[in-house]
Amino acid sequence: MPAAEPTSATRVRFIEHAGARILLIDLSNLQAEAEILDQIERVRDLVARQPPASVRTITNVTGARYTPPVMDALKKLTAHNKPYVTAAAVVGMQGVHKVLFRAVLLFSRRVIEAFDDMDRARDWVARQP
């Protein structure tokens, strides 16, 4: 049976993998700018309530639509999350997404590993201190 499509309420949630608590940020296949910006704000609020240096994240951007406001919000989110996040991975970047991803990294001065599939990303993030 195929996995259910994520709902707005399940796109940002903590999961457990190999004994590690990971914040899954699922922006996959989102096309509406307002919905993406809403999810980014949910992430910001949730991360800000966590202790510093306590969060591992995986962001799935497979098929997501990037607009200038979305890119700006992602840059700000990545910089905001820096004191909280100990390990971060992104999944599903293709073509122009990779160029935009580099811009986010330059702006935020963060190290975020890129993966082609969720399993490898979960395994890597779970192994990080």
C-alpha positions in Angstrom: 0.0 0.0 0.0 1.5 3.4 -1.0 2.3 5.9 1.8 -0.4 8.5 2.4 0.1 12.0 1.2 1.2 14.3 4.0 -1.3 16.7 5.3 -0.5 20.3 6.5 -0.5 19.0 10.0 2.0 16.1 9.4 4.5 17.9 7.2 6.5 19.2 10.2 7.0 16.5 12.8 9.5 14.7 14.9 10.3 11.1 13.9 12.6 8.5 15.5 15.2 6.7 13.6 18.0 4.5 15.0 17.5 5.9 18.4 17.7 9.5 17.2 15.0 12.2 17.3 14.8 13.9 13.9 12.7 16.9 12.8 11.2 15.9 9.5 10.3 19.0 7.3 8.3 17.7 4.4 7.9 20.3 1.7 7.7 17.7 -1.0 5.4 18.4 -4.0 4.2 21.7 -2.5 3.4 24.2 -5.2 1.4 26.9 -3.5 3.8 29.7 -2.2 1.5 30.5 0.8 1.5 26.8 1.9 5.3 26.6 1.7 5.7 29.8 3.6 3.2 28.6 6.3 5.2 25.4 6.7 8.5 27.3 7.0 6.9 29.4 9.7 5.8 26.3 11.6 9.4 25.0 11.5 10.7 28.3 12.8 8.3 28.3 15.7 8.9 24.6 16.6 12.7 24.9 16.4 12.7 28.1 18.5 11.1 26.1 21.3 13.9 23.5 21.4 17.0 23.7 23.5 20.1 25.0 21.7 22.2 22.4 19.9 19.5 19.7 20.3 17.8 19.4 16.9 18.6 17.1 13.9 16.7 17.9 10.7 15.8 16.4 7.4 14.1 18.6 4.8 12.4 16.9 1.8 12.1 19.3 -1.1 11.3 16.8 -3.8 9.1 18.5 -6.4 8.6 21.6 -4.3 8.2 25.0 -6.1 10.7 27.7 -5.3 9.8 31.4 -5.7 11.8 34.4 -4.5 9.8 34.8 -1.3 10.2 31.1 -0.6 14.0 31.3 -1.1 14.2 34.3 1.1 12.2 32.5 3.8 14.4 29.5 3.6 17.6 31.6 3.9 16.2 33.3 7.0 15.0 30.0 8.5 18.3 28.3 7.9 20.2 31.2 9.6 17.6 31.3 12.5 18.0 27.6 13.1 21.8 27.6 13.3 22.0 27.7 17.1 19.5 24.9 17.5 20.5 22.4 14.8 23.4 19.9 15.2 22.9 18.0 12.0 20.9 18.8 8.9 20.2 17.0 5.6 18.1 17.9 2.6 16.5 15.4 0.2 15.3 15.7 -3.4 17.1 18.6 -5.0 17.2 18.6 -8.8 18.7 21.0 -11.3 18.1 24.6 -10.3 17.3 23.6 -6.7 21.0 22.7 -6.3 22.1 26.2 -7.3 19.5 27.7 -5.0 20.7 25.4 -2.2 24.2 26.7 -2.5 22.9 30.2 -2.1 21.1 29.3 1.1 24.3 27.7 2.5 26.4 30.7 1.7 23.9 33.0 3.3 23.4 31.0 6.5 27.0 29.7 6.8 25.6 26.3 7.7 26.7 22.8 6.7 23.8 20.8 5.3 24.3 17.4 3.6 22.4 16.7 0.4 21.0 13.3 -0.3 19.0 11.7 -3.2 16.9 9.5 -1.0 15.3 9.6 2.5 16.8 6.4 3.8 20.4 7.6 3.4 19.5 11.0 4.9 17.8 9.4 7.9 20.8 7.1 8.5 23.3 9.9 8.2 21.4 12.3 10.4 20.9 9.6 13.1 24.7 9.0 13.2 25.6 12.6 13.8 26.3 13.8 17.4 
